[in-house]
C-alpha cells in the first residue's frame, strides 16, 4: 500500500476515534440534575480532533486528485460530484437535526434565559458535539472529494 494511502487511512481512523472521544467527553444534560461547574474537559478532544480533521481533508484532496485523474471523465464530472453533493445535503440535515435535539434538551442555547447553558460560551461542556461529530466528518470528506473533482475539472480544461 502506498504510504500516502496508509497515512490517510490512519488519519481517518483517528478522526472516527475523535468523534467518539468528543462525544464521550461531552456532558449529557439530565433533567433535574445540576449543572457541572468543572469546566470543559472535552475541549482537549475537540481541539485535537479538529486538527486531525484539517490534516485529513488536505491529504484527502491531494490523494483524490491523483485518483480522479485516472477515472473516466463521466465519473469525475457527473457521478462523483453528484454523490458528494447529495451526501453534503444529508450531512447538513443531520447536523441541523442534532442542533434541534440539543436545543430542546438544553431548553435553548446560550442567549435563552431558561437554558441550561445560559451565559456559557458557545463551546461548553454540553455543546462540544455540535462542533465535531460524524455529520461534520462526513460533510468534510464529501467536500474534500467535491473540491478534488473541481480541481481535476479545471486542470482538464487547461490541457
HELIX and SHEET records of a PDB file:
HELIX    1   1 UNK A    3  UNK A   25  1                                  23    
HELIX    2   2 UNK A   42  UNK A   69  1                                  28    
HELIX    3   3 UNK A   73  UNK A   74  1                                   2    
HELIX    4   4 UNK A   75  UNK A   79  3                                   5    
HELIX    5   5 UNK A   80  UNK A  105  1                                  26    
HELIX    6   6 UNK A  128  UNK A  131  1                                   4    
HELIX    7   7 UNK A  134  UNK A  158  1                                  25    
END                                                                             
